[in-house]
């Protein structure tokens, strides 16, 4: 149970929301790529927010961001459409983006799952075939 809690903590820590990929030192950067939390969070946030609309901002095509905020609400305004909100959040959290990467993320998660399943099958084969047969005692 402790290993499961550690795996979940490592997944959240190296999922791209708490610690950016560039700030992770090399041996731990492997966990950043191999744990599925990063890929799952990015896809779930895109699927949840991409088609939504939000209040508090107004569309403005002349603005560089595509929207403008009311006076004094610059820090509380992220956009009107879901992709604008995701891109605004992505300035602070690089793993969040308004780009649709759901198919790639699902493929990567499927590949991670297949890799760990193959590791399990290989270890199962090694463990079950390396046992010595029980012999009858000598008489």
Secondary structure by P-SEA (a helix, b strand, c coil): caaaaaaaaaaaaacccccccccccccccccccccaaaaaaaaaaaaaccccccccbbbbcccccccccccccccccccccaaaaaaaaaccccccccccaaaaaaaaaaaaaaaaaaaaaaaaaaaaaaccccccccc
